[in-house]
Amino acid sequence: MSSEQTAVGQWRPDTYWDGRGQGNPFDDCTRGLAAAPVGIVPEALPPHEDGEVEIVLIKMRSTTGDLMSLRVRRDGDAYVYRMVNEYELDQVVVPVQSTRPLSFHELTVLLWSFRWDECDGPELVGYWEYKHGEGREDFDSIREWFVFESEYYEGLNAWHDERFEQWKASKPAWQQAEFG
């Protein structure tokens, strides 16, 4: 993907069904960032539906290495998206469907806005606000909570860091200095 395509966000994969996005290739190990040793905490994401592929894996630096998986499947001519995690919470993603693979921009809009039904706001900024409001973690620790992986889209971690810096800049200067 060229930097020009990335900058305007219009790059999109030709297809999601090219053999990638099959999920965890390991039987009893997690792809998460658990504090527990690898192999102690198995991955608990729900199985893929028929014809479904994973387009983004979001890892959280939690004790158990929580994961979220953005998946897509075909339904006739439509591409239908869903976000899953190990806890089977209901989620809201927009768009719910499209007629072709998402552009990088469309994907980042979806990732920025998705939320779990029980939460008031989007997952990413909601977590940042929660941890910042607690005052228990510095900004670097909060930024490093989410790690994005995709076999289809490059640059998701850089996008996340840019959005995080915009959020951080919205905080009063004294907070930025105090929480580093």
C-alpha positions as CSV (number, residue, x, y, z in Angstrom):
1,M,0.0,0.0,0.0
2,S,1.5,3.4,-1.0
3,S,1.7,6.3,1.5
4,E,-0.6,8.3,-0.7
5,Q,-3.2,5.6,-0.5
6,T,-2.8,5.4,3.3
7,A,-3.0,9.1,3.7
8,V,-6.3,9.4,1.9
9,G,-7.5,6.2,3.4
10,Q,-9.0,4.9,0.1
11,W,-6.9,1.7,-0.2
12,R,-9.0,-1.5,0.2
13,P,-8.2,-5.1,-0.3
14,D,-9.5,-6.8,-3.4
15,T,-11.1,-9.6,-1.4
16,Y,-11.2,-11.0,2.2
17,W,-11.4,-14.5,0.9
18,D,-7.9,-15.2,-0.2
19,G,-6.8,-17.7,2.5
20,R,-6.0,-15.2,5.1
21,G,-8.0,-14.3,8.2
22,Q,-8.6,-17.8,9.5
23,G,-8.0,-16.9,13.1
24,N,-5.9,-18.7,15.6
25,P,-3.7,-21.4,14.0
26,F,-2.7,-22.7,17.5
27,D,-5.0,-25.1,19.3
28,D,-4.4,-24.4,23.0
29,C,-2.6,-21.0,23.0
30,T,-3.9,-17.5,22.9
31,R,-2.8,-14.8,20.6
32,G,-3.5,-12.3,23.5
33,L,-1.1,-10.2,25.5
34,A,-1.8,-11.9,28.8
35,A,0.3,-11.3,31.9
36,A,0.1,-15.1,32.4
37,P,2.6,-17.3,30.6
38,V,1.7,-18.3,27.0
39,G,-0.3,-21.5,27.0
40,I,-1.8,-21.0,30.5
41,V,-4.7,-18.9,29.3
42,P,-6.4,-20.4,26.2
43,E,-8.1,-18.3,23.6
44,A,-11.8,-18.1,24.1
45,L,-13.1,-16.2,21.0
46,P,-16.2,-17.8,19.5
47,P,-15.7,-20.0,16.4
48,H,-16.0,-18.4,13.0
49,E,-19.4,-18.7,11.3
50,D,-19.4,-20.4,8.0
51,G,-17.4,-18.5,5.4
52,E,-16.4,-15.9,8.0
53,V,-12.9,-14.4,8.2
54,E,-11.1,-12.2,10.7
55,I,-10.1,-8.9,9.3
56,V,-8.8,-7.3,12.5
57,L,-7.6,-8.7,15.9
58,I,-7.5,-6.3,18.8
59,K,-5.4,-7.4,21.7
60,M,-5.7,-5.9,25.1
61,R,-2.8,-5.9,27.7
62,S,-5.0,-7.3,30.4
63,T,-4.2,-10.0,32.9
64,T,-5.9,-12.6,30.8
65,G,-5.0,-11.1,27.4
66,D,-8.5,-10.2,26.3
67,L,-9.2,-10.2,22.6
68,M,-11.7,-8.7,20.2
69,S,-12.1,-9.9,16.6
70,L,-13.7,-8.0,13.7
71,R,-15.1,-10.5,11.3
72,V,-16.8,-10.5,8.0
73,R,-18.9,-13.0,6.0
74,R,-20.8,-12.9,2.8
75,D,-24.6,-12.8,2.7
76,G,-25.5,-12.8,-1.0
77,D,-23.8,-9.6,-2.4
78,A,-23.4,-8.1,1.0
79,Y,-20.4,-8.2,3.3
80,V,-21.7,-8.5,6.9
81,Y,-19.5,-7.4,9.8
82,R,-19.5,-8.3,13.5
83,M,-17.2,-7.7,16.4
84,V,-16.8,-10.6,18.9
85,N,-15.0,-11.1,22.2
86,E,-14.6,-13.9,24.7
87,Y,-17.5,-12.7,26.8
88,E,-20.2,-12.8,24.1
89,L,-21.3,-9.2,24.7
90,D,-23.6,-7.6,22.2
91,Q,-21.8,-5.0,20.0
92,V,-22.7,-2.3,17.6
93,V,-20.6,-1.8,14.5
94,V,-21.3,0.7,11.7
95,P,-21.4,-0.1,8.9
96,V,-23.1,-3.4,9.6
97,Q,-22.6,-4.4,6.0
98,S,-21.1,-3.1,2.8
99,T,-21.0,-4.2,-0.9
100,R,-17.2,-4.5,-1.1
101,P,-14.2,-4.7,1.3
102,L,-13.9,-1.6,3.5
103,S,-11.4,1.1,2.6
104,F,-8.8,1.8,5.3
105,H,-10.7,5.0,6.1
106,E,-14.0,3.1,6.4
107,L,-12.4,0.5,8.6
108,T,-10.9,3.1,11.0
109,V,-14.3,4.8,11.2
110,L,-15.8,1.4,12.2
111,L,-13.0,0.8,14.7
112,W,-13.3,4.3,16.2
113,S,-17.1,4.1,16.7
114,F,-17.8,0.5,17.7
115,R,-19.2,-0.1,21.1
116,W,-20.6,-2.8,23.3
117,D,-24.4,-2.4,23.9
118,E,-24.0,-1.9,27.6
119,C,-21.5,1.0,27.2
120,D,-22.4,4.6,26.5
121,G,-19.7,5.4,24.1
122,P,-17.2,4.0,21.7
123,E,-14.9,1.3,23.1
124,L,-11.5,2.9,22.5
125,V,-12.1,6.4,23.9
126,G,-14.4,4.9,26.6
127,Y,-11.5,2.8,27.9
128,W,-9.1,5.8,27.7
129,E,-11.5,8.0,29.7
130,Y,-12.1,5.2,32.2
131,K,-8.4,4.7,32.9
132,H,-7.6,8.4,32.8
133,G,-10.4,9.1,35.2
134,E,-9.1,6.6,37.6
135,G,-5.7,8.3,37.6
136,R,-4.0,5.0,38.0
137,E,-2.2,4.8,34.7
138,D,0.0,7.3,32.8
139,F,-0.8,8.2,29.3
140,D,1.8,5.8,27.8
141,S,0.3,2.8,29.7
142,I,-3.2,3.8,28.5
143,R,-1.9,4.2,24.9
144,E,-0.3,0.7,25.0
145,W,-3.5,-1.1,26.2
146,F,-4.7,-1.9,22.6
147,V,-2.7,-3.5,19.9
148,F,-4.1,-4.1,16.4
149,E,-3.2,-6.9,14.0
150,S,-4.6,-7.4,10.5
151,E,-3.5,-9.6,7.6
152,Y,-5.4,-7.2,5.3
153,Y,-4.7,-3.6,6.6
154,E,-1.3,-2.1,7.5
155,G,-1.0,1.0,9.7
156,L,-3.7,0.3,12.2
157,N,-1.4,0.8,15.2
158,A,-0.1,4.1,13.8
159,W,-3.8,5.2,13.3
160,H,-4.6,4.3,16.9
161,D,-1.6,6.2,18.2
162,E,-2.6,9.3,16.2
163,R,-6.1,9.2,17.6
164,F,-4.8,8.6,21.1
165,E,-2.5,11.7,20.8
166,Q,-5.5,13.8,19.6
167,W,-7.5,12.6,22.6
168,K,-4.6,13.3,25.0
169,A,-4.1,16.8,23.5
170,S,-7.7,17.5,24.5
171,K,-6.9,17.1,28.2
172,P,-5.8,20.1,30.3
173,A,-2.1,20.8,30.3
174,W,-1.7,20.0,34.0
175,Q,-3.1,16.5,33.4
176,Q,-0.8,16.0,30.5
177,A,2.2,17.0,32.7
178,E,1.0,15.0,35.8
179,F,0.2,11.8,33.9
180,G,3.0,12.1,31.5
